[in-house]
Amino acid sequence: MKNLGYYNGEYGLLEEMKIPMNDRVCYFGDGVYDATYSRNHVIFALDEHIERFFNSAGLLRIKIPYSKEELKEILKDMVKKVDCGEQFVYWQVTRGTAMRNHAFPDTPANLWITLKPANIKDMSEKAKLITLEDTRFLHCNIKTLNLLPSVIAAQKTEEAGCQEAVFHRGDRVTECAHSNVSIIKDGIFKTAPADNLILPGIARAHIIKMCKKFEIPVNETAFTLKELMEADEVVVTSSGQFCITACEIDGKPVGGKAPEIIKKLQDALLNEFLEETKEE
């Protein structure tokens, strides 16, 4: 089969799966999620994504009904059930199923998994970005299912003919609508601190690791919109696009001044992915 869905132990084609109306995700978006990619039926950076998933659930006091190892085995088993080895692997846990009530129900949490064919993006492609005021809540470090601000930002991005929106709180750049954003200036890789205003991206962590490997200085402090526009390179990172650079922000040209550094990082990140997901 091409795609696959899972809900509390039952699985089938995504278009045929059904869930209870009283799952709290329907009323409150009461849950957390994580996602990565697989190649050759091998899930990339699974341990890191599972750690972040459990951390997000813990911060919302959601009790995942599996251990980390049990969940990893469920995901590994699921990716082997689909025909294509290259998949977008997504999973989420919701607080449970109960009649609508804001307070927590005394019911077990629900586990969802969805798989669909997908490849990581070509890192040679340049991105056009827009900037938007960050009006989200103050717990952006939790990978919650409450994504309406990102949905609205994604729609504005599409209407502008761009690929991603950069959020900012006043003059401070935080992150993008569904990725992290960093800059390179004078040979230094600068990225926002992993505080409550950004999601600690797995791809962000990997590119920091590669910078340190190549002795590229890393500065994890907040940067401004002015610094963003004047950067030698603007870098967007996510699980599906390890290191994409921007060529335009709000219609103005940006970046393109440190191609050697970018190529070195892109090659290293791609090789890491290919090595970890090679055929078993």
Accessible surface in RSA format (square Angstrom, percent):
REM  Atomic radii and reference values for relative SASA: ProtOr
REM  Chains: A
REM  Algorithm: Lee & Richards
REM  Probe-radius: 1.40
REM  Slices: 20
REM RES _ NUM      All-atoms   Total-Side   Main-Chain    Non-polar    All polar
REM                ABS   REL    ABS   REL    ABS   REL    ABS   REL    ABS   REL
RES MET A   1    90.60  46.9  61.02  40.4  29.57  70.4  73.78  62.7  16.81  22.3
RES LYS A   2   153.86  75.1 151.33  92.9   2.53   6.0  94.11  84.7  59.75  63.6
RES ASN A   3    28.43  19.6  28.43  27.5   0.00   0.0   0.99   2.4  27.44  26.5
RES LEU A   4     0.10   0.1   0.10   0.1   0.00   0.0   0.10   0.1   0.00   0.0
RES GLY A   5     1.49   1.8   0.00   N/A   1.49   1.8   1.49   4.1   0.00   0.0
RES TYR A   6    21.23   9.9  16.15   9.2   5.08  13.2   9.90   7.4  11.33  14.0
RES TYR A   7    24.35  11.4  22.77  13.0   1.58   4.1  22.49  16.9   1.86   2.3
RES ASN A   8    68.76  47.4  45.20  43.7  23.57  56.7  24.66  59.3  44.10  42.6
RES GLY A   9    46.07  56.8   0.00   N/A  46.07  56.8  22.93  62.9  23.14  51.8
RES GLU A  10   130.53  74.9 126.13  95.4   4.39  10.5  44.18  85.5  86.35  70.5
RES TYR A  11   109.55  51.1  81.39  46.3  28.15  73.3  48.94  36.8  60.61  74.7
RES GLY A  12    17.04  21.0   0.00   N/A  17.04  21.0  17.04  46.8   0.00   0.0
RES LEU A  13    52.19  29.1  50.83  36.4   1.36   3.4  50.83  35.7   1.36   3.7
RES LEU A  14    56.48  31.5  42.96  30.7  13.52  34.0  43.10  30.3  13.38  36.0
RES GLU A  15   128.00  73.5  87.22  66.0  40.77  97.1  65.52 126.7  62.48  51.0
RES GLU A  16   113.94  65.4  96.85  73.3  17.08  40.7  37.33  72.2  76.60  62.5
RES MET A  17    52.96  27.4  31.04  20.5  21.92  52.2  21.83  18.6  31.13  41.2
RES LYS A  18   174.56  85.2 150.46  92.3  24.10  57.4 118.62 106.8  55.95  59.6
RES ILE A  19    62.07  35.3  39.09  29.1  22.98  55.4  42.54  30.6  19.53  53.0
RES PRO A  20    57.11  41.6  44.74  40.8  12.37  45.0  56.39  46.6   0.72   4.5
RES MET A  21   161.51  83.6 152.91 101.2   8.60  20.5 113.30  96.3  48.21  63.9
RES ASN A  22    41.37  28.5  40.38  39.0   0.99   2.4   2.95   7.1  38.41  37.1
RES ASP A  23     0.00   0.0   0.00   0.0   0.00   0.0   0.00   0.0   0.00   0.0
RES ARG A  24     7.16   3.0   7.16   3.7   0.00   0.0   1.03   1.4   6.13   3.7
RES VAL A  25    32.94  21.7  23.11  20.9   9.83  23.7  23.11  20.1   9.83  26.6
RES CYS A  26    70.02  53.0  30.49  34.0  39.53  92.9  23.99  60.8  46.03  49.6
RES TYR A  27    85.41  39.9  55.12  31.4  30.29  78.8  39.48  29.7  45.93  56.6
RES PHE A  28    42.93  21.5  24.87  15.4  18.06  47.0  33.25  20.2   9.68  27.7
RES GLY A  29    14.65  18.1   0.00   N/A  14.65  18.1  10.98  30.1   3.67   8.2
RES ASP A  30    15.69  11.0  11.01  11.0   4.68  11.1   8.79  20.7   6.90   6.9
RES GLY A  31     0.39   0.5   0.00   N/A   0.39   0.5   0.00   0.0   0.39   0.9
RES VAL A  32     0.00   0.0   0.00   0.0   0.00   0.0   0.00   0.0   0.00   0.0
RES TYR A  33    30.81  14.4  30.81  17.5   0.00   0.0  11.56   8.7  19.25  23.7
RES ASP A  34     0.04   0.0   0.04   0.0   0.00   0.0   0.00   0.0   0.04   0.0
RES ALA A  35    11.10  10.2   9.05  14.0   2.05   4.7   9.05  12.7   2.05   5.4
RES THR A  36     0.72   0.5   0.71   0.7   0.01   0.0   0.01   0.0   0.71   1.1
RES TYR A  37    30.42  14.2  30.29  17.2   0.13   0.3   4.68   3.5  25.74  31.7
RES SER A  38     2.45   2.1   0.16   0.2   2.30   5.3   0.00   0.0   2.45   3.4
RES ARG A  39    58.36  24.5  58.36  29.8   0.00   0.0   6.47   8.8  51.89  31.4
RES ASN A  40    49.83  34.4  35.84  34.6  13.99  33.7   5.49  13.2  44.34  42.9
RES HIS A  41    57.49  31.4  51.60  35.9   5.89  15.1  34.72  35.8  22.77  26.5
RES VAL A  42    21.38  14.1  18.34  16.6   3.04   7.3  21.38  18.6   0.00   0.0
RES ILE A  43    11.42   6.5   1.13   0.8  10.29  24.8   1.13   0.8  10.29  27.9
RES PHE A  44    13.59   6.8  13.59   8.4   0.00   0.0  13.59   8.2   0.00   0.0
RES ALA A  45     4.04   3.7   0.00   0.0   4.04   9.2   4.04   5.7   0.00   0.0
RES LEU A  46    11.77   6.6   9.52   6.8   2.25   5.7   9.52   6.7   2.25   6.1
RES ASP A  47    86.10  60.3  82.76  82.4   3.34   7.9  29.27  68.9  56.82  56.7
RES GLU A  48    66.12  38.0  60.98  46.1   5.14  12.2  37.01  71.6  29.10  23.8
RES HIS A  49     1.77   1.0   1.77   1.2   0.00   0.0   0.00   0.0   1.77   2.1
RES ILE A  50     1.38   0.8   1.38   1.0   0.00   0.0   1.38   1.0   0.00   0.0
RES GLU A  51    91.22  52.4  87.50  66.2   3.72   8.9  40.97  79.2  50.25  41.0
RES ARG A  52    20.67   8.7  14.98   7.6   5.69  13.5  14.07  19.2   6.60   4.0
RES PHE A  53     0.00   0.0   0.00   0.0   0.00   0.0   0.00   0.0   0.00   0.0
RES PHE A  54    41.98  21.0  34.10  21.1   7.89  20.5  34.58  21.0   7.41  21.2
RES ASN A  55    79.06  54.5  70.13  67.8   8.93  21.5  22.96  55.2  56.11  54.2
RES SER A  56     0.10   0.1   0.10   0.1   0.00   0.0   0.00   0.0   0.10   0.1
RES ALA A  57     1.28   1.2   1.28   2.0   0.00   0.0   1.28   1.8   0.00   0.0
RES GLY A  58    47.73  58.9   0.00   N/A  47.73  58.9  33.36  91.5  14.37  32.2
RES LEU A  59    90.30  50.3  63.85  45.7  26.45  66.5  67.40  47.3  22.90  61.6
RES LEU A  60    50.58  28.2  45.77  32.7   4.81  12.1  49.41  34.7   1.17   3.2
RES ARG A  61   180.10  75.6 161.45  82.3  18.65  44.4  62.13  84.9 117.97  71.5
RES ILE A  62     8.79   5.0   0.43   0.3   8.36  20.1   1.53   1.1   7.25  19.7
RES LYS A  63   183.20  89.4 169.48 104.0  13.72  32.7 117.89 106.1  65.31  69.6
RES ILE A  64    24.25  13.8   2.83   2.1  21.42  51.6   2.83   2.0  21.42  58.1
RES PRO A  65    63.60  46.4  28.46  25.9  35.14 127.7  43.27  35.7  20.33 126.3
RES TYR A  66    58.59  27.4  50.62  28.8   7.97  20.7  33.88  25.5  24.71  30.5
RES SER A  67    57.25  48.4  44.49  59.4  12.75  29.4  49.60 105.6   7.65  10.7
RES LYS A  68    76.66  37.4  73.59  45.2   3.08   7.3  41.57  37.4  35.09  37.4
RES GLU A  69   106.39  61.1 105.59  79.9   0.80   1.9  59.87 115.8  46.52  38.0
RES GLU A  70    94.03  54.0  89.37  67.6   4.67  11.1  35.97  69.6  58.06  47.4
RES LEU A  71     0.00   0.0   0.00   0.0   0.00   0.0   0.00   0.0   0.00   0.0
RES LYS A  72    24.79  12.1  24.79  15.2   0.00   0.0   3.38   3.0  21.40  22.8
RES GLU A  73    98.15  56.3  94.87  71.8   3.28   7.8  45.07  87.2  53.07  43.3
RES ILE A  74    34.81  19.8  30.69  22.9   4.12   9.9  34.52  24.9   0.29   0.8
RES LEU A  75     0.04   0.0   0.00   0.0   0.04   0.1   0.00   0.0   0.04   0.1
RES LYS A  76    86.41  42.2  86.39  53.0   0.01   0.0  44.06  39.7  42.35  45.1
RES ASP A  77    72.08  50.5  68.86  68.5   3.22   7.6  20.95  49.3  51.13  51.0
RES MET A  78     2.98   1.5   2.98   2.0   0.00   0.0   1.07   0.9   1.91   2.5
RES VAL A  79     1.08   0.7   1.03   0.9   0.04   0.1   1.03   0.9   0.04   0.1
RES LYS A  80   135.56  66.1 109.49  67.2  26.07  62.1  59.39  53.5  76.17  81.1
RES LYS A  81    72.35  35.3  50.53  31.0  21.82  52.0  28.51  25.7  43.85  46.7
RES VAL A  82     5.43   3.6   0.00   0.0   5.43  13.1   0.43   0.4   5.00  13.6
RES ASP A  83   103.78  72.7  75.73  75.4  28.06  66.3  35.87  84.4  67.92  67.7
RES CYS A  84    50.77  38.4  42.57  47.5   8.20  19.3  23.84  60.4  26.93  29.0
RES GLY A  85    14.86  18.3   0.00   N/A  14.86  18.3   5.69  15.6   9.17  20.5
RES GLU A  86    69.33  39.8  69.20  52.4   0.13   0.3  10.02  19.4  59.31  48.4
RES GLN A  87     0.41   0.2   0.41   0.3   0.00   0.0   0.41   0.9   0.00   0.0
RES PHE A  88    48.09  24.1  48.00  29.7   0.09   0.2  48.00  29.1   0.09   0.3
RES VAL A  89     0.02   0.0   0.02   0.0   0.00   0.0   0.02   0.0   0.00   0.0
RES TYR A  90    42.09  19.7  42.09  23.9   0.00   0.0  31.47  23.6  10.62  13.1
RES TRP A  91     0.00   0.0   0.00   0.0   0.00   0.0   0.00   0.0   0.00   0.0
RES GLN A  92    11.14   6.2  11.14   8.1   0.00   0.0   0.26   0.6  10.87   8.2
RES VAL A  93     0.00   0.0   0.00   0.0   0.00   0.0   0.00   0.0   0.00   0.0
RES THR A  94     0.00   0.0   0.00   0.0   0.00   0.0   0.00   0.0   0.00   0.0
RES ARG A  95    21.90   9.2  19.37   9.9   2.53   6.0   9.54  13.0  12.36   7.5
RES GLY A  96     0.00   0.0   0.00   N/A   0.00   0.0   0.00   0.0   0.00   0.0
RES THR A  97    45.50  32.4  36.03  36.5   9.47  22.6  33.67  45.2  11.83  17.9
RES ALA A  98    24.84  22.8  15.01  23.2   9.83  22.4  24.72  34.8   0.12   0.3
RES MET A  99   149.82  77.6 142.41  94.2   7.42  17.7 126.97 108.0  22.85  30.3
RES ARG A 100   135.73  57.0 108.80  55.5  26.93  64.1  35.40  48.4 100.34  60.8
RES ASN A 101    90.03  62.1  85.47  82.6   4.56  11.0  23.36  56.2  66.67  64.4
RES HIS A 102   127.55  69.7 114.41  79.5  13.15  33.6  79.55  82.0  48.00  55.9
RES ALA A 103    63.84  58.7  50.98  78.7  12.87  29.3  61.44  86.5   2.41   6.4
RES PHE A 104   100.92  50.5  75.70  46.9  25.22  65.6  75.70  45.9  25.22  72.2
RES PRO A 105    29.35  21.4   7.64   7.0  21.71  78.9  17.75  14.7  11.60  72.1
RES ASP A 106   153.64 107.6 120.94 120.4  32.70  77.3  44.31 104.3 109.33 109.0
RES THR A 107    51.81  36.9  33.15  33.6  18.66  44.5  36.68  49.3  15.14  22.9
RES PRO A 108   107.39  78.3  94.28  85.9  13.11  47.7 105.58  87.2   1.82  11.3
RES ALA A 109    10.49   9.6   2.04   3.1   8.45  19.2   2.04   2.9   8.45  22.4
RES ASN A 110     7.20   5.0   7.20   7.0   0.00   0.0   0.00   0.0   7.20   7.0
RES LEU A 111     0.13   0.1   0.13   0.1   0.00   0.0   0.13   0.1   0.00   0.0
RES TRP A 112    44.01  17.7  44.01  21.3   0.00   0.0  44.01  23.5   0.00   0.0
RES ILE A 113     0.42   0.2   0.00   0.0   0.42   1.0   0.00   0.0   0.42   1.2
RES THR A 114    38.52  27.4  38.22  38.7   0.30   0.7  27.78  37.3  10.74  16.2
RES LEU A 115     0.18   0.1   0.12   0.1   0.06   0.1   0.18   0.1   0.00   0.0
RES LYS A 116   107.25  52.3 107.25  65.8   0.00   0.0  50.61  45.6  56.64  60.3
RES PRO A 117    67.47  49.2  48.32  44.1  19.14  69.6  49.05  40.5  18.42 114.5
RES ALA A 118    29.10  26.8  16.61  25.6  12.50  28.4  26.73  37.6   2.38   6.3
RES ASN A 119   101.52  70.0  83.58  80.8  17.94  43.2  21.78  52.4  79.75  77.1
RES ILE A 120    37.52  21.3  22.60  16.8  14.92  36.0  22.62  16.3  14.90  40.4
RES LYS A 121   118.20  57.7 108.70  66.7   9.50  22.6  65.34  58.8  52.86  56.3
RES ASP A 122    80.87  56.6  65.85  65.5  15.01  35.5  31.64  74.5  49.23  49.1
RES MET A 123    18.18   9.4  12.28   8.1   5.89  14.0  12.28  10.4   5.89   7.8
RES SER A 124    82.56  69.8  57.90  77.3  24.66  56.8  51.21 109.0  31.36  43.9
RES GLU A 125   104.12  59.8  97.43  73.7   6.68  15.9  37.10  71.8  67.02  54.7
RES LYS A 126   109.91  53.6  85.70  52.6  24.21  57.6  63.49  57.1  46.41  49.4
RES ALA A 127     7.84   7.2   7.56  11.7   0.27   0.6   7.84  11.0   0.00   0.0
RES LYS A 128    87.13  42.5  87.13  53.5   0.00   0.0  33.68  30.3  53.45  56.9
RES LEU A 129     0.13   0.1   0.02   0.0   0.11   0.3   0.02   0.0   0.11   0.3
RES ILE A 130    20.83  11.9  20.83  15.5   0.00   0.0  20.83  15.0   0.00   0.0
RES THR A 131    30.34  21.6  16.19  16.4  14.15  33.7   2.25   3.0  28.09  42.5
RES LEU A 132    37.23  20.7  34.46  24.7   2.77   7.0  37.23  26.1   0.00   0.0
RES GLU A 133    89.32  51.3  74.01  56.0  15.31  36.5  45.74  88.5  43.58  35.6
RES ASP A 134     6.27   4.4   0.00   0.0   6.27  14.8   0.00   0.0   6.26   6.2
RES THR A 135   113.36  80.6  80.30  81.4  33.06  78.8  62.70  84.2  50.66  76.6
RES ARG A 136    35.83  15.0  25.88  13.2   9.95  23.7  14.31  19.6  21.52  13.0
RES PHE A 137    99.78  49.9  84.82  52.5  14.96  38.9  94.49  57.3   5.29  15.1
RES LEU A 138   105.46  58.7 103.21  73.8   2.24   5.6 103.21  72.5   2.24   6.0
RES HIS A 139    97.33  53.2  97.33  67.7   0.00   0.0  57.15  58.9  40.18  46.8
RES CYS A 140     8.81   6.7   0.85   0.9   7.96  18.7   4.10  10.4   4.71   5.1
RES ASN A 141    37.90  26.1  37.07  35.8   0.82   2.0   8.35  20.1  29.55  28.6
RES ILE A 142    14.22   8.1   9.54   7.1   4.68  11.3   9.54   6.9   4.68  12.7
RES LYS A 143    30.97  15.1  27.38  16.8   3.60   8.6   7.96   7.2  23.01  24.5
RES THR A 144    10.83   7.7   9.99  10.1   0.84   2.0   8.30  11.2   2.52   3.8
RES LEU A 145    27.47  15.3  11.28   8.1  16.19  40.7  11.28   7.9  16.19  43.6
RES ASN A 146    80.69  55.6  64.78  62.6  15.92  38.3  26.17  63.0  54.53  52.7
RES LEU A 147    70.96  39.5  66.93  47.9   4.03  10.1  67.75  47.6   3.21   8.6
RES LEU A 148   130.37  72.6 128.72  92.1   1.65   4.2 128.83  90.5   1.54   4.1
RES PRO A 149    52.15  38.0  40.77  37.2  11.38  41.4  48.72  40.2   3.43  21.3
RES SER A 150    13.85  11.7  13.01  17.4   0.84   1.9   8.54  18.2   5.30   7.4
RES VAL A 151    82.51  54.3  78.10  70.7   4.42  10.6  81.32  70.7   1.19   3.2
RES ILE A 152    93.93  53.4  93.90  70.0   0.02   0.1  93.90  67.6   0.02   0.1
RES ALA A 153     2.07   1.9   1.24   1.9   0.83   1.9   1.86   2.6   0.22   0.6
RES ALA A 154    39.16  36.0  32.64  50.4   6.52  14.8  34.68  48.8   4.48  11.9
RES GLN A 155    90.24  50.5  87.42  63.9   2.82   6.7  34.48  73.4  55.76  42.3
RES LYS A 156   100.76  49.2  96.83  59.4   3.93   9.4  50.64  45.6  50.13  53.4
RES THR A 157     5.90   4.2   5.90   6.0   0.00   0.0   5.69   7.6   0.21   0.3
RES GLU A 158   129.32  74.2 115.47  87.4  13.85  33.0  36.47  70.5  92.85  75.8
RES GLU A 159   127.46  73.2  87.23  66.0  40.23  95.8  44.69  86.4  82.77  67.6
RES ALA A 160    56.81  52.2  21.49  33.2  35.32  80.3  34.24  48.2  22.57  59.8
RES GLY A 161    51.01  62.9   0.00   N/A  51.01  62.9  36.67 100.6  14.34  32.1
RES CYS A 162    18.37  13.9   6.35   7.1  12.02  28.2   0.00   0.0  18.37  19.8
RES GLN A 163   102.54  57.3  81.25  59.4  21.29  50.7  50.97 108.5  51.57  39.1
RES GLU A 164     5.71   3.3   5.48   4.1   0.23   0.5   4.52   8.7   1.19   1.0
RES ALA A 165     0.00   0.0   0.00   0.0   0.00   0.0   0.00   0.0   0.00   0.0
RES VAL A 166     0.00   0.0   0.00   0.0   0.00   0.0   0.00   0.0   0.00   0.0
RES PHE A 167     6.42   3.2   6.42   4.0   0.00   0.0   6.42   3.9   0.00   0.0
RES HIS A 168    24.86  13.6  24.86  17.3   0.00   0.0  15.98  16.5   8.88  10.3
RES ARG A 169    51.20  21.5  40.71  20.8  10.48  25.0  29.00  39.6  22.20  13.5
RES GLY A 170    47.21  58.2   0.00   N/A  47.21  58.2  40.60 111.4   6.61  14.8
RES ASP A 171    80.29  56.2  71.42  71.1   8.87  21.0  37.94  89.3  42.35  42.2
RES ARG A 172    52.73  22.1  50.01  25.5   2.72   6.5  32.09  43.9  20.64  12.5
RES VAL A 173     0.00   0.0   0.00   0.0   0.00   0.0   0.00   0.0   0.00   0.0
RES THR A 174     1.45   1.0   0.00   0.0   1.45   3.4   0.00   0.0   1.45   2.2
RES GLU A 175     7.74   4.4   7.74   5.9   0.00   0.0   1.72   3.3   6.02   4.9
RES CYS A 176     1.65   1.3   0.00   0.0   1.65   3.9   0.00   0.0   1.65   1.8
RES ALA A 177     7.38   6.8   0.00   0.0   7.38  16.8   0.00   0.0   7.38  19.5
RES HIS A 178   116.14  63.5  91.77  63.8  24.37  62.3  78.80  81.2  37.35  43.5
RES SER A 179    14.35  12.1   0.51   0.7  13.83  31.9  10.83  23.1   3.52   4.9
RES ASN A 180     8.45   5.8   8.32   8.0   0.13   0.3   1.45   3.5   7.00   6.8
RES VAL A 181     1.51   1.0   0.00   0.0   1.51   3.6   0.05   0.0   1.45   3.9
RES SER A 182     0.48   0.4   0.46   0.6   0.02   0.0   0.00   0.0   0.48   0.7
RES ILE A 183     2.29   1.3   2.29   1.7   0.00   0.0   2.29   1.6   0.00   0.0
RES ILE A 184     0.03   0.0   0.03   0.0   0.00   0.0   0.03   0.0   0.00   0.0
RES LYS A 185    84.17  41.1  82.52  50.6   1.66   3.9  54.69  49.2  29.49  31.4
RES ASP A 186   115.35  80.8  84.44  84.0  30.91  73.1  36.81  86.6  78.53  78.3
RES GLY A 187    28.46  35.1   0.00   N/A  28.46  35.1  19.64  53.9   8.82  19.8
RES ILE A 188    69.43  39.5  69.20  51.6   0.24   0.6  69.20  49.8   0.24   0.6
RES PHE A 189     0.00   0.0   0.00   0.0   0.00   0.0   0.00   0.0   0.00   0.0
RES LYS A 190    36.10  17.6  36.10  22.1   0.00   0.0  11.23  10.1  24.87  26.5
RES THR A 191     1.43   1.0   1.43   1.5   0.00   0.0   0.00   0.0   1.43   2.2
RES ALA A 192     1.39   1.3   1.39   2.1   0.00   0.0   1.39   2.0   0.00   0.0
RES PRO A 193    35.93  26.2  35.30  32.2   0.64   2.3  35.93  29.7   0.00   0.0
RES ALA A 194    61.04  56.1  25.67  39.6  35.37  80.5  26.83  37.8  34.21  90.6
RES ASP A 195    48.24  33.8  36.56  36.4  11.68  27.6  35.99  84.7  12.25  12.2
RES ASN A 196    62.76  43.3  58.27  56.3   4.50  10.8  20.89  50.3  41.87  40.5
RES LEU A 197    25.35  14.1  25.35  18.1   0.00   0.0  25.35  17.8   0.00   0.0
RES ILE A 198     0.82   0.5   0.82   0.6   0.00   0.0   0.82   0.6   0.00   0.0
RES LEU A 199    28.25  15.7  28.25  20.2   0.00   0.0  28.25  19.8   0.00   0.0
RES PRO A 200    46.59  34.0  43.48  39.6   3.11  11.3  43.67  36.1   2.92  18.2
RES GLY A 201     9.26  11.4   0.00   N/A   9.26  11.4   7.35  20.2   1.91   4.3
RES ILE A 202    17.75  10.1  15.36  11.4   2.38   5.7  15.51  11.2   2.23   6.1
RES ALA A 203     9.13   8.4   2.15   3.3   6.98  15.9   7.28  10.3   1.85   4.9
RES ARG A 204    12.23   5.1  11.98   6.1   0.26   0.6   0.44   0.6  11.79   7.1
RES ALA A 205    46.70  42.9  38.64  59.6   8.06  18.3  41.36  58.2   5.34  14.1
RES HIS A 206    12.57   6.9  12.04   8.4   0.53   1.4  10.71  11.0   1.86   2.2
RES ILE A 207     0.30   0.2   0.30   0.2   0.00   0.0   0.30   0.2   0.00   0.0
RES ILE A 208    14.93   8.5  14.93  11.1   0.00   0.0  14.93  10.8   0.00   0.0
RES LYS A 209   102.11  49.8  97.34  59.7   4.78  11.4  72.63  65.4  29.48  31.4
RES MET A 210    12.02   6.2  12.02   8.0   0.00   0.0  11.31   9.6   0.71   0.9
RES CYS A 211     0.00   0.0   0.00   0.0   0.00   0.0   0.00   0.0   0.00   0.0
RES LYS A 212   129.62  63.2 110.91  68.0  18.72  44.6  70.12  63.1  59.50  63.4
RES LYS A 213   141.35  69.0 108.27  66.4  33.08  78.8  75.46  67.9  65.88  70.2
RES PHE A 214    61.22  30.6  40.45  25.1  20.78  54.1  45.66  27.7  15.57  44.5
RES GLU A 215   157.20  90.3 128.65  97.3  28.55  68.0  50.17  97.0 107.03  87.4
RES ILE A 216    16.90   9.6  12.70   9.5   4.20  10.1  14.18  10.2   2.72   7.4
RES PRO A 217    76.26  55.6  64.44  58.7  11.82  43.0  76.26  63.0   0.00   0.0
RES VAL A 218    38.95  25.6   4.44   4.0  34.51  83.2   4.68   4.1  34.27  93.0
RES ASN A 219    52.16  36.0  48.20  46.6   3.95   9.5  12.45  30.0  39.71  38.4
RES GLU A 220    74.04  42.5  56.38  42.7  17.66  42.0  16.32  31.6  57.71  47.1
RES THR A 221    68.28  48.6  66.03  66.9   2.26   5.4  64.65  86.8   3.63   5.5
RES ALA A 222    44.00  40.5  26.97  41.6  17.03  38.7  27.11  38.2  16.89  44.8
RES PHE A 223     1.19   0.6   0.00   0.0   1.19   3.1   1.16   0.7   0.03   0.1
RES THR A 224    44.77  31.8  44.77  45.4   0.00   0.0  41.44  55.7   3.34   5.0
RES LEU A 225    40.80  22.7  40.70  29.1   0.10   0.2  40.80  28.7   0.00   0.0
RES LYS A 226   136.96  66.8 129.33  79.4   7.63  18.2 102.69  92.4  34.27  36.5
RES GLU A 227    59.61  34.2  54.97  41.6   4.64  11.0  33.41  64.6  26.20  21.4
RES LEU A 228     0.04   0.0   0.00   0.0   0.04   0.1   0.00   0.0   0.04   0.1
RES MET A 229    58.61  30.4  44.23  29.3  14.38  34.2  40.90  34.8  17.71  23.5
RES GLU A 230    85.24  48.9  77.41  58.6   7.83  18.6  37.68  72.9  47.56  38.8
RES ALA A 231     1.72   1.6   0.00   0.0   1.72   3.9   0.29   0.4   1.43   3.8
RES ASP A 232    21.45  15.0  21.45  21.3   0.00   0.0   1.24   2.9  20.21  20.2
RES GLU A 233     1.51   0.9   1.51   1.1   0.00   0.0   0.00   0.0   1.51   1.2
RES VAL A 234     0.00   0.0   0.00   0.0   0.00   0.0   0.00   0.0   0.00   0.0
RES VAL A 235     0.21   0.1   0.00   0.0   0.21   0.5   0.00   0.0   0.21   0.6
RES VAL A 236     1.49   1.0   1.49   1.3   0.00   0.0   1.49   1.3   0.00   0.0
RES THR A 237     1.79   1.3   0.54   0.5   1.25   3.0   0.18   0.2   1.61   2.4
RES SER A 238    26.47  22.4  19.44  25.9   7.03  16.2  19.08  40.6   7.39  10.4
RES SER A 239    28.40  24.0  18.18  24.3  10.22  23.5  15.41  32.8  12.99  18.2
RES GLY A 240     7.43   9.2   0.00   N/A   7.43   9.2   4.52  12.4   2.90   6.5
RES GLN A 241    24.95  14.0  24.64  18.0   0.31   0.7   3.63   7.7  21.32  16.2
RES PHE A 242    10.03   5.0   9.50   5.9   0.53   1.4   9.50   5.8   0.53   1.5
RES CYS A 243     0.00   0.0   0.00   0.0   0.00   0.0   0.00   0.0   0.00   0.0
RES ILE A 244     8.56   4.9   8.56   6.4   0.00   0.0   8.56   6.2   0.00   0.0
RES THR A 245     1.42   1.0   1.42   1.4   0.00   0.0   0.15   0.2   1.27   1.9
RES ALA A 246     1.75   1.6   0.00   0.0   1.75   4.0   0.00   0.0   1.75   4.6
RES CYS A 247    45.96  34.8  38.83  43.3   7.13  16.8  23.53  59.6  22.43  24.2
RES GLU A 248    42.59  24.5  42.59  32.2   0.00   0.0   2.48   4.8  40.11  32.7
RES ILE A 249     0.00   0.0   0.00   0.0   0.00   0.0   0.00   0.0   0.00   0.0
RES ASP A 250    70.60  49.5  44.51  44.3  26.09  61.7  29.92  70.4  40.68  40.6
RES GLY A 251    55.30  68.2   0.00   N/A  55.30  68.2  24.79  68.0  30.51  68.3
RES LYS A 252   129.98  63.4 129.64  79.5   0.33   0.8  72.82  65.5  57.16  60.9
RES PRO A 253   119.75  87.3 101.81  92.8  17.94  65.2 103.11  85.1  16.64 103.4
RES VAL A 254    13.20   8.7   0.20   0.2  13.00  31.3   6.73   5.8   6.48  17.6
RES GLY A 255    16.85  20.8   0.00   N/A  16.85  20.8   0.00   0.0  16.85  37.7
RES GLY A 256    49.84  61.5   0.00   N/A  49.84  61.5  23.64  64.9  26.19  58.7
RES LYS A 257   141.46  69.0 109.58  67.2  31.88  75.9  71.47  64.3  69.99  74.5
RES ALA A 258     9.99   9.2   7.78  12.0   2.21   5.0   9.99  14.1   0.00   0.0
RES PRO A 259    74.44  54.3  67.73  61.7   6.71  24.4  71.23  58.8   3.20  19.9
RES GLU A 260   130.49  74.9 120.61  91.3   9.88  23.5  72.40 140.0  58.09  47.4
RES ILE A 261    39.07  22.2  38.15  28.4   0.92   2.2  39.07  28.1   0.00   0.0
RES ILE A 262     8.20   4.7   8.20   6.1   0.00   0.0   8.20   5.9   0.00   0.0
RES LYS A 263   119.53  58.3 119.07  73.1   0.46   1.1  91.03  81.9  28.50  30.4
RES LYS A 264   102.15  49.8  93.26  57.2   8.89  21.2  50.79  45.7  51.36  54.7
RES LEU A 265     0.10   0.1   0.10   0.1   0.00   0.0   0.10   0.1   0.00   0.0
RES GLN A 266    18.82  10.5  18.82  13.8   0.00   0.0   4.36   9.3  14.45  11.0
RES ASP A 267    57.38  40.2  55.49  55.2   1.89   4.5  21.10  49.6  36.28  36.2
RES ALA A 268    13.05  12.0   4.63   7.1   8.43  19.2  10.81  15.2   2.25   5.9
RES LEU A 269     4.42   2.5   3.59   2.6   0.84   2.1   3.59   2.5   0.84   2.2
RES LEU A 270    62.33  34.7  62.33  44.6   0.00   0.0  62.33  43.8   0.00   0.0
RES ASN A 271    89.87  62.0  85.63  82.8   4.24  10.2  25.84  62.2  64.04  61.9
RES GLU A 272    33.60  19.3  24.17  18.3   9.43  22.5  25.19  48.7   8.41   6.9
RES PHE A 273     6.80   3.4   6.80   4.2   0.00   0.0   6.80   4.1   0.00   0.0
RES LEU A 274    65.43  36.4  62.70  44.9   2.73   6.9  63.02  44.3   2.41   6.5
RES GLU A 275   102.75  59.0  96.63  73.1   6.12  14.6  49.09  95.0  53.66  43.8
RES GLU A 276    77.73  44.6  57.78  43.7  19.94  47.5  35.78  69.2  41.94  34.2
RES THR A 277     0.00   0.0   0.00   0.0   0.00   0.0   0.00   0.0   0.00   0.0
RES LYS A 278   115.02  56.1 113.47  69.6   1.55   3.7  74.56  67.1  40.45  43.1
RES GLU A 279   140.62  80.7 117.16  88.6  23.46  55.9  34.16  66.1 106.46  86.9
RES GLU A 280   171.49  98.5 102.24  77.3  69.25 164.9  77.29 149.5  94.20  76.9
END  Absolute sums over single chains surface
CHAIN  1 A    13504.6      11024.6       2480.1       7713.4       5791.2
END  Absolute sums over all chains
TOTAL         13504.6      11024.6       2480.1       7713.4       5791.2
